Amino acid sequence: MTTGPQLPPVVILPADQTMTAGQVRTALNTSRQTLSRYRQLYAFPAAEHRGARSIMRTADLAAFLNAFGSTVKWA
């Protein structure tokens, strides 16, 4: 039985303040459906909607990843 989301042990994030939903999915190597499940079960950071884009604060994602044991490296 797992106690949290199945995340990569090391995640490389851009040094930018925000990331698009596509960048988040690429960084975590996961699908839109999986991110939705993480939001429901593990309080995954919510994205802001700017026009047609979903934008997430990179710092919020890094904090989530660290809380569940992933190491964040910055690109």
WOCORZI-V531715 format. One record per residue. RES is the residue in three letters. SS is DSSP state (@ for helix, = for strand, . for the rest). PHI is phi in whole degrees, -180 to 180 (999 if undefined). D_CENTER is the distance of its C-alpha to the mean C-alpha in Angstrom with 2 decimals. Layout:
BEGIN
{{RES/SS/PHI/D_CENTER} {RES/SS/PHI/D_CENTER}}
END
This chain:
BEGIN
{{MET/./999/22.03} {THR/./-89/18.41} {THR/./-107/17.37} {GLY/./-164/13.61} {PRO/./-67/10.91} {GLN/./-86/11.76} {LEU/./-111/9.35} {PRO/./-64/10.88} {PRO/./-66/13.04} {VAL/=/-130/12.26} {VAL/=/-125/9.35} {ILE/=/-99/10.77} {LEU/=/-115/9.30} {PRO/./-71/11.84} {ALA/./-80/13.99} {ASP/./-75/13.78} {GLN/./-72/13.23} {THR/=/-132/11.09} {MET/=/-135/9.12} {THR/=/-80/10.04} {ALA/@/-60/8.46} {GLY/@/-64/10.18} {GLN/@/-65/8.88} {VAL/@/-64/5.18} {ARG/@/-61/7.19} {THR/@/-67/9.43} {ALA/@/-61/7.61} {LEU/@/-95/6.59} {ASN/./53/9.96} {THR/./-142/9.51} {SER/./-98/11.05} {ARG/@/-61/10.82} {GLN/@/-65/12.71} {THR/@/-66/10.53} {LEU/@/-63/7.56} {SER/@/-62/10.65} {ARG/@/-65/11.92} {TYR/@/-61/9.06} {ARG/@/-64/9.80} {GLN/@/-71/13.42} {LEU/@/-97/13.69} {TYR/@/-129/11.36} {ALA/./58/10.76} {PHE/./-59/7.04} {PRO/./-55/7.15} {ALA/./-80/9.31} {ALA/./-98/9.75} {GLU/=/-91/13.24} {HIS/=/-103/15.50} {ARG/=/-119/17.64} {GLY/./66/20.19} {ALA/./-90/18.80} {ARG/=/-101/15.42} {SER/=/-103/12.22} {ILE/=/-119/10.96} {MET/=/-123/8.19} {ARG/=/-72/9.31} {THR/@/-62/8.04} {ALA/@/-63/9.81} {ASP/@/-65/8.14} {LEU/@/-65/4.66} {ALA/@/-61/7.35} {ALA/@/-64/9.33} {PHE/@/-60/7.29} {LEU/@/-62/7.10} {ASN/@/-63/10.70} {ALA/@/-63/11.78} {PHE/./-106/11.29} {GLY/./91/13.01} {SER/./-85/10.88} {THR/=/-91/12.46} {VAL/=/-101/10.85} {LYS/=/-116/13.23} {TRP/=/-105/13.72} {ALA/./-92/15.18}}
END
